[in-house]
Amino acid sequence: MFLLCAFIYVTLSISQRRDSELSSKLTETTAGLSKANNSLGVIGTQYFGKTASYSYRNANNWVNNVAKVTLPKGTYIFTITAKPQALGQNLDAFTLGVTGVSWWEAQSTSLIYFGSGFYPTCTHTFVASVNAGTYGLAIWSSHNRTVNDVEITATRIK
């Protein structure tokens, strides 16, 4: 009888230890899957900022934050667009940029001929790693003009 009790005690003890180890490993695995799922949830998130129409009246000067986005820290594909209107001038140097991002990544200059009512859409796309904060689309033009559909989009990739 004593041997039977000892056998049952040892068997239960081993079983409880295995259950405890399995429970611990299951908890670790669940935590790892939750972390992976959370990080996957932010990749592909898009942030938008838009201004329907902006009256640019600072020829040859930068105007910042015409449209803005607030981003968490990460790596993003930025796309910035604007549609400058002629307002009587035929030629223009028109530059788009993003505040808070190095100029060589974020700026794009278009030399525009507005003949016969041609109103281009200026677009620039680039990738940048940024800290958490607010980033704005900046405009520079050689002439005063109305700028329509000013938009900044940031898509998180990392």
C-alpha positions as CSV (number, residue, x, y, z in Angstrom):
1,M,0.0,0.0,0.0
2,F,2.9,2.4,0.9
3,L,4.4,1.8,-2.6
4,L,1.1,2.5,-4.3
5,C,0.8,5.8,-2.4
6,A,4.4,6.8,-3.2
7,F,3.8,6.0,-6.9
8,I,0.7,8.1,-7.0
9,Y,2.5,11.0,-5.2
10,V,5.4,10.9,-7.7
11,T,3.1,10.7,-10.7
12,L,1.0,13.7,-9.5
13,S,4.1,15.7,-8.7
14,I,5.6,15.1,-12.2
15,S,2.2,15.9,-13.8
16,Q,1.8,19.2,-11.9
17,R,5.4,20.2,-12.9
18,R,4.6,19.5,-16.6
19,D,1.3,21.4,-16.3
20,S,3.2,24.3,-14.8
21,E,5.9,24.3,-17.5
22,L,3.2,24.0,-20.3
23,S,1.2,26.8,-18.8
24,S,4.3,29.0,-18.6
25,K,5.3,28.3,-22.2
26,L,1.7,29.0,-23.3
27,T,1.7,32.3,-21.5
28,E,5.1,33.3,-23.2
29,T,3.8,32.2,-26.6
30,T,0.6,34.2,-26.2
31,A,2.5,37.3,-25.2
32,G,4.8,36.9,-28.2
33,L,1.9,36.5,-30.6
34,S,0.2,39.6,-29.1
35,K,3.3,41.6,-29.6
36,A,3.7,40.5,-33.2
37,N,0.1,41.2,-33.9
38,N,0.3,44.7,-32.4
39,S,3.4,45.5,-34.5
40,L,1.7,44.2,-37.7
41,G,-1.3,46.3,-36.9
42,V,0.6,49.6,-37.4
43,I,2.3,48.7,-40.7
44,G,0.2,50.0,-43.5
45,T,-1.6,52.6,-41.4
46,Q,-2.1,55.8,-43.4
47,Y,-2.2,59.3,-42.0
48,F,-3.7,62.2,-44.1
49,G,-3.7,65.9,-44.0
50,K,-5.5,68.1,-46.6
51,T,-6.2,71.7,-47.4
52,A,-8.7,72.2,-50.2
53,S,-7.4,75.6,-51.3
54,Y,-4.6,77.8,-50.0
55,S,-3.9,81.4,-51.0
56,Y,-0.1,81.6,-51.3
57,R,0.9,85.3,-50.9
58,N,4.6,85.0,-50.0
59,A,6.4,84.9,-53.3
60,N,9.9,83.5,-52.9
61,N,9.4,82.5,-49.3
62,W,8.6,79.2,-47.6
63,V,5.1,78.7,-46.1
64,N,5.1,75.8,-43.6
65,N,2.3,73.5,-42.5
66,V,-0.2,74.2,-45.2
67,A,-1.5,70.6,-44.5
68,K,-0.3,68.6,-41.5
69,V,-0.2,65.0,-40.1
70,T,0.7,63.8,-36.6
71,L,2.7,60.6,-36.6
72,P,4.1,58.1,-34.1
73,K,7.8,57.3,-34.4
74,G,8.4,55.1,-37.4
75,T,9.4,54.8,-41.1
76,Y,6.9,56.1,-43.6
77,I,6.3,56.5,-47.3
78,F,5.4,60.2,-47.7
79,T,3.4,61.5,-50.7
80,I,2.9,65.2,-51.0
81,T,0.7,66.8,-53.7
82,A,-0.5,70.2,-54.7
83,K,-2.2,71.9,-57.7
84,P,-0.8,75.4,-58.3
85,Q,-3.0,77.8,-60.4
86,A,-1.6,80.2,-62.9
87,L,-3.1,83.6,-61.8
88,G,-1.7,85.3,-64.9
89,Q,1.9,84.0,-64.8
90,N,3.1,81.5,-67.4
91,L,6.2,80.2,-65.8
92,D,6.9,79.2,-62.2
93,A,9.4,77.4,-60.0
94,F,7.2,75.6,-57.5
95,T,8.7,73.5,-54.6
96,L,7.0,71.1,-52.2
97,G,8.6,69.9,-49.0
98,V,7.9,68.5,-45.6
99,T,8.8,70.3,-42.4
100,G,11.0,68.3,-40.0
101,V,12.4,66.0,-42.6
102,S,15.8,66.6,-44.3
103,W,15.5,68.8,-47.4
104,W,17.3,66.4,-49.7
105,E,14.7,63.7,-49.0
106,A,11.6,65.9,-48.7
107,Q,11.8,68.5,-51.4
108,S,10.8,68.4,-55.0
109,T,10.9,71.4,-57.4
110,S,8.8,71.6,-60.5
111,L,9.4,74.1,-63.3
112,I,5.9,74.8,-64.6
113,Y,4.6,76.3,-67.9
114,F,1.0,77.3,-67.4
115,G,0.2,78.0,-71.1
116,S,-3.4,77.5,-72.3
117,G,-4.9,76.8,-68.9
118,F,-2.6,73.9,-68.0
119,Y,-2.8,73.3,-64.2
120,P,-0.5,70.5,-63.2
121,T,-0.6,68.3,-60.1
122,C,2.8,68.4,-58.5
123,T,3.6,65.2,-56.6
124,H,6.6,64.0,-54.7
125,T,7.1,60.6,-52.9
126,F,9.9,59.7,-50.6
127,V,10.7,57.4,-47.6
128,A,11.9,58.8,-44.2
129,S,12.3,57.6,-40.7
130,V,10.8,60.2,-38.3
131,N,10.3,60.8,-34.6
132,A,6.8,61.1,-33.1
133,G,5.5,64.6,-34.0
134,T,3.6,66.8,-36.4
135,Y,4.9,67.1,-40.0
136,G,3.6,69.7,-42.4
137,L,3.6,70.2,-46.2
138,A,5.6,73.3,-47.1
139,I,5.3,75.4,-50.3
140,W,7.7,77.7,-52.0
141,S,6.8,79.5,-55.3
142,S,8.4,82.2,-57.4
143,H,4.9,83.9,-57.7
144,N,1.8,84.5,-55.5
145,R,-0.9,82.0,-56.5
146,T,-3.8,79.9,-55.3
147,V,-2.8,76.3,-54.6
148,N,-5.6,73.7,-54.6
149,D,-5.8,70.2,-53.2
150,V,-2.8,70.4,-50.9
151,E,-2.3,67.0,-49.4
152,I,0.3,65.1,-47.3
153,T,-0.1,61.3,-46.9
154,A,2.2,59.1,-44.7
155,T,2.0,55.3,-44.9
156,R,3.8,53.4,-42.2
157,I,6.1,50.7,-43.4
158,K,8.2,50.1,-40.3
